[in-house]
Amino acid sequence: MRRFLPQTLPAWFLLILIAGLAITQVTTLSIVNRERAASNNLLELFRLSDRAFSLVKLLNSLSPAERKQLAARLTNSAFVVTITDTPAISTAIPSDDDLAELEDDIVARLTKFGVVEARIRRESADASSTEPPAFTPDPDVGQIEHEFLRLAASISQSARLLASIEFKDGQWLNFVMPLTPVSPLLTGRTLALLVLVAAFVVVLSIWALRGLTAPYRLLESAVKRLGEDLKSPPLPESGSPQYKSAARVVNAMQARLRDYVEDREQLAAALAHDLRTPLTRMKLRLELLTNKKLKSSLLHDLSDIEAISRSVVDFATFEVRDEADERIDMRSLVDSIVDAYKEVSFDGETIPSRGLVCVGRPVALRRCITNLVDNAVTYGGKAHVSLARNEGDIVLTIRDEGPGIPQAKLDAVFRPFTRVEESRSRETGGFGLGLTIARTIARSFGGDIRLANRPGGGLITELRLPRAETLEPVKPEALLAKDA
């Protein structure tokens, strides 16, 4: 069910807006239809009361025979008037409260004309005919007469009100009044107009919503872009006021982040430079030692300190190094890296290079893959590397023959200076920065690294990168052109 729901904030806004409009329209039409029915019913009762008053006033002073003659002359196909000795309505109990009140009102108004009782009944449309009234338009008839004829055809089969009014001499005045049929609320013409107006409102809402959510979409794309490339050009600060305000905030955030990273680089470089001088002096002084065993141990420790210093500097500065993006052939790159390791096998000859191209910084990607391969060889002894395409991604898989990693530490090993092997010995591992740097580089390409233990032993390292054909970076200029 959730997959059919919107996944973005603008889509949710649009869905809520359209749902609100639909509910409002349906509710409005329902209210209007109910009010029309009530108003039409009141009008028809008024017409019946007025017609009863006119007929009674006309027939009251006549003799019984004259009443019958006049009633016959008043009768036509749409309006039937009869004078009888018995009422056409056999029961004196009204069918609803409105008719009961109307009966009392008619008797009260017409008592002065000799009326003693009134009965009214509502009859439904002619049930003997289920077909709509037949009507054939005549091209020689004008528009008004055409509508009159159509209305007359509808009235002939519409519902009607039947009234029986008793004079004091015992005669009953019976007449039938057809009810004017209520035209449908929605016709082909009005429905088309309603759909057109609704479409205009939806289009206008989409246009307004895009303008209102431009800062939100700008922030989303900008944060994603900064995560991939901190040195990307700043956003143009032009367009709508909301867009310019969001662009200024994003540019200020990017400037602060770059200052922070550059400060970290300068700190690491200064640390490495300041450490190099005392380390050199210590090496020179160690040459004066006569104890070869102590001298060798101290030189080994100094080498470790230098290696740690270089690793820390590399970790702190690799993100800010200037390197242009290029199209990279993954098969050639992996093949050149694997050639340096005799413990690693690669089935590169059976893998087509077509479709295995990504876009990014080649030196950084080389370092990422090298760290992964070196980690597999260091802890697994031997490794096998394979390349494959999976939908829009390039998948590099490295399988080693080592002991693997405890399940609880599969995510923890990506943290800086985290090692599964706790001895911190240079012979049994590095300093815990290789996987951290590798995953950071992979994510800057829009990809990621995953680790999993093999069922038969060993570790599976999977590097997944987007293929060049699927990379469509969002340009700030294009976003500005849509929302300005």
SVG drawing of the C-alpha trace seen along z (x, -y; Angstrom):
<svg xmlns="http://www.w3.org/2000/svg" viewBox="-77 -38 155 62">
<polyline fill="none" stroke="black" stroke-width="0.4" points="0.0,0.0 2.8,-2.4 4.4,-2.1 1.3,-3.8 1.6,-6.8 3.7,-9.9 7.3,-9.8 8.1,-13.5 6.8,-16.5 5.6,-18.4 3.7,-15.3 2.0,-15.0 1.0,-18.7 -0.4,-18.2 -2.3,-15.1 -3.8,-16.8 -4.7,-19.8 -6.5,-17.7 -8.2,-15.6 -9.4,-18.8 -10.7,-20.2 -12.5,-17.0 -14.1,-16.7 -15.1,-20.4 -16.7,-20.0 -18.6,-16.8 -19.8,-18.4 -20.9,-21.6 -22.7,-19.7 -24.5,-17.5 -25.6,-20.6 -26.8,-22.4 -28.7,-19.3 -30.4,-18.9 -31.3,-22.6 -32.6,-22.6 -34.9,-19.6 -36.2,-21.3 -36.7,-24.6 -38.5,-22.9 -40.8,-21.0 -41.8,-24.2 -42.4,-25.9 -44.6,-23.1 -46.7,-23.1 -47.1,-26.9 -48.3,-26.4 -50.8,-23.8 -52.2,-26.1 -52.4,-29.0 -54.2,-26.8 -56.6,-25.4 -57.5,-29.0 -58.1,-30.0 -60.3,-27.0 -62.4,-27.2 -63.0,-30.9 -64.0,-30.3 -66.3,-27.3 -67.8,-28.2 -70.7,-30.3 -71.7,-27.9 -74.3,-25.2 -73.2,-21.5 -74.0,-21.1 -72.2,-24.3 -69.2,-23.2 -68.9,-20.0 -69.2,-21.8 -66.5,-24.4 -64.2,-21.6 -64.5,-19.8 -63.5,-22.9 -60.5,-23.5 -59.1,-20.0 -56.2,-19.5 -53.5,-16.8 -51.3,-18.3 -53.9,-19.6 -57.0,-17.4 -59.9,-18.9 -63.0,-16.9 -66.1,-17.4 -67.4,-14.3 -69.6,-13.2 -66.8,-11.1 -63.1,-12.2 -60.4,-10.9 -58.3,-10.4 -59.9,-7.7 -57.9,-8.1 -58.0,-11.2 -54.5,-10.5 -51.8,-12.5 -48.5,-10.8 -46.2,-13.3 -46.2,-16.3 -45.7,-18.9 -48.9,-17.7 -50.8,-17.6 -49.8,-21.2 -50.8,-22.2 -54.2,-20.6 -54.9,-22.6 -53.6,-25.8 -55.9,-25.3 -59.0,-24.7 -58.2,-27.7 -57.8,-30.0 -60.9,-28.6 -63.4,-28.3 -65.0,-31.5 -65.7,-29.9 -67.5,-26.9 -64.6,-24.4 -64.9,-22.0 -62.1,-19.5 -58.9,-19.1 -56.9,-16.0 -53.6,-16.0 -51.5,-13.0 -48.1,-12.8 -47.9,-10.3 -44.7,-9.1 -43.9,-9.2 -45.7,-6.9 -44.5,-3.4 -45.9,-1.9 -43.2,-3.4 -39.5,-2.8 -38.3,-4.5 -37.6,-8.2 -40.2,-10.3 -39.7,-10.2 -38.9,-13.5 -37.9,-14.1 -36.5,-17.6 -37.9,-19.5 -35.4,-21.5 -38.1,-24.0 -38.9,-24.8 -37.1,-27.6 -34.9,-27.2 -37.4,-28.4 -40.3,-26.3 -37.9,-23.3 -37.2,-23.6 -40.9,-24.0 -41.7,-20.8 -38.9,-18.9 -40.2,-20.2 -43.7,-19.2 -42.6,-15.7 -40.8,-15.4 -43.7,-16.8 -46.0,-14.2 -44.2,-11.4 -43.1,-13.3 -44.4,-12.9 -47.6,-14.8 -49.7,-16.1 -53.4,-15.0 -55.8,-17.3 -59.4,-16.6 -61.3,-19.6 -64.9,-19.2 -67.5,-22.0 -70.1,-22.3 -72.8,-21.0 -70.9,-17.6 -69.3,-17.9 -65.5,-17.3 -63.2,-19.3 -60.4,-16.9 -57.4,-18.1 -54.0,-16.8 -51.0,-19.1 -47.8,-17.7 -44.6,-18.5 -41.9,-20.3 -39.0,-17.9 -35.8,-19.0 -33.0,-19.2 -29.9,-17.2 -27.2,-19.1 -24.5,-17.8 -24.9,-17.7 -22.5,-17.1 -21.9,-20.9 -21.6,-21.7 -19.4,-18.6 -17.0,-19.6 -16.8,-23.1 -16.3,-21.7 -13.5,-19.4 -11.9,-22.4 -12.0,-24.6 -10.6,-21.8 -7.8,-21.1 -7.0,-24.8 -6.9,-24.9 -4.7,-21.8 -2.2,-23.3 -2.2,-26.6 -1.6,-24.7 1.3,-22.7 2.9,-25.9 2.5,-27.7 3.6,-24.6 6.8,-24.3 7.6,-27.9 6.8,-27.4 8.8,-24.2 11.8,-25.4 13.9,-26.1 13.1,-22.7 14.1,-21.0 17.2,-23.3 18.2,-22.3 17.7,-18.6 19.8,-18.7 22.4,-21.0 23.0,-18.8 23.3,-15.7 25.8,-17.6 27.9,-18.8 28.0,-15.2 29.5,-14.1 31.8,-17.1 32.5,-19.7 34.3,-21.9 31.4,-22.2 30.6,-25.7 28.2,-27.8 24.6,-28.2 23.5,-31.3 21.7,-33.7 19.0,-34.9 15.3,-34.2 12.4,-34.3 13.0,-35.7 12.5,-32.2 15.0,-30.7 17.6,-33.4 17.3,-33.1 17.8,-29.3 20.7,-29.6 22.4,-32.1 22.0,-29.7 23.4,-26.7 26.3,-28.7 27.2,-29.9 27.0,-26.3 29.3,-25.2 31.8,-27.9 31.9,-27.0 32.3,-23.3 35.2,-24.0 36.9,-26.3 36.5,-23.5 38.0,-20.9 40.8,-23.2 41.6,-24.0 41.8,-20.2 44.1,-19.8 46.4,-22.6 46.4,-21.2 47.4,-17.7 50.0,-19.1 51.5,-21.3 51.5,-18.3 53.3,-16.1 55.8,-18.9 56.5,-19.5 56.8,-15.8 59.2,-15.2 62.0,-17.4 62.1,-15.8 61.8,-12.3 64.8,-13.1 66.8,-14.3 65.9,-11.1 67.1,-8.9 70.4,-10.8 70.9,-10.3 69.9,-6.6 72.9,-6.1 75.1,-6.9 73.8,-4.0 76.0,-1.0 73.3,1.4 72.1,2.8 69.1,4.5 67.8,1.4 68.7,-0.7 66.7,1.6 63.7,1.6 63.7,-2.2 64.1,-2.6 61.1,-0.3 59.0,-2.4 60.0,-5.6 59.0,-4.0 55.6,-3.2 55.3,-6.8 56.1,-8.1 53.6,-5.6 50.9,-6.7 51.6,-10.4 51.4,-9.8 48.1,-7.8 46.5,-10.6 47.6,-13.2 46.3,-11.2 43.0,-10.7 42.7,-14.4 43.6,-15.8 42.4,-13.4 39.0,-15.0 40.3,-18.5 42.8,-17.5 42.1,-19.0 41.3,-16.3 39.1,-16.6 36.4,-14.0 37.1,-11.7 35.5,-8.6 37.1,-5.6 37.2,-2.1 36.8,0.1 38.1,3.2 41.4,1.6 41.7,-0.1 41.1,3.1 43.4,5.1 46.3,2.6 45.8,2.7 45.5,6.5 48.8,6.9 50.7,5.7 49.4,8.5 50.5,12.1 48.0,13.3 45.0,11.9 43.3,13.5 41.1,11.5 39.0,12.9 39.4,9.7 39.7,11.4 36.2,12.7 34.6,9.4 33.5,7.0 34.6,3.4 31.5,2.0 29.1,0.7 31.8,0.8 32.6,-2.9 32.0,-5.3 32.7,-9.0 34.9,-10.4 38.4,-11.1 40.7,-8.4 43.4,-8.7 40.9,-8.6 39.1,-5.6 42.5,-3.8 43.2,-4.4 39.8,-3.1 40.2,0.2 43.8,0.5 42.8,0.2 40.1,2.9 42.4,5.3 45.3,4.6 42.9,5.2 41.8,8.6 45.4,9.7 46.5,8.6 43.8,10.4 42.8,13.1 46.0,14.2 44.5,14.7 41.7,13.0 39.6,13.2 38.3,10.1 35.3,10.0 33.4,7.3 29.8,7.3 26.9,5.1 23.8,4.9 21.0,2.7 22.5,-0.8 25.6,0.0 29.0,1.5 29.7,4.1 33.3,5.0 33.4,8.1 36.5,9.2 36.4,12.6 39.3,13.4 40.2,16.6 40.6,15.1 38.7,15.7 36.1,13.0 34.7,10.4 32.3,10.9 28.8,10.0 28.5,7.4 31.6,5.5 30.8,5.4 29.7,1.8 32.1,0.8 35.2,1.5 34.4,-1.5 35.0,-3.9 38.5,-5.6 41.2,-3.7 38.9,-0.6 40.5,2.8 39.2,6.3 42.7,7.4 43.4,5.6 47.2,6.0 48.0,2.9 51.0,4.7 52.2,3.5 52.8,7.1 49.2,8.1 47.5,5.0 47.4,1.3 46.0,-1.6 42.3,-1.1 41.9,-3.9 41.9,-1.9 38.2,-1.0 37.2,-4.4 38.9,-6.2 37.7,-3.6 34.0,-4.0 34.3,-7.8 35.6,-7.8 33.0,-5.3 30.2,-7.5 31.7,-10.6 31.1,-8.7 27.5,-8.1 28.2,-4.5 28.9,-2.5 30.8,0.5 29.3,3.5 30.9,6.3 29.5,9.8 30.9,13.1 31.1,16.0 29.2,19.2 32.3,21.3 34.7,18.8 36.3,15.6 34.9,12.1 33.1,10.7 33.7,7.0 31.3,5.4 32.0,2.0 29.0,0.6 29.4,-2.5 26.9,-4.1 27.6,-3.5 28.4,-6.5 25.2,-6.1 22.9,-6.5 24.7,-9.5 22.6,-12.6 23.8,-15.3 21.4,-18.0 22.7,-21.4 21.8,-24.4 21.2,-26.5 18.6,-24.0 16.8,-24.1 16.9,-27.9 15.5,-28.1 12.5,-25.9 11.6,-27.9 12.7,-31.5"/>
</svg>
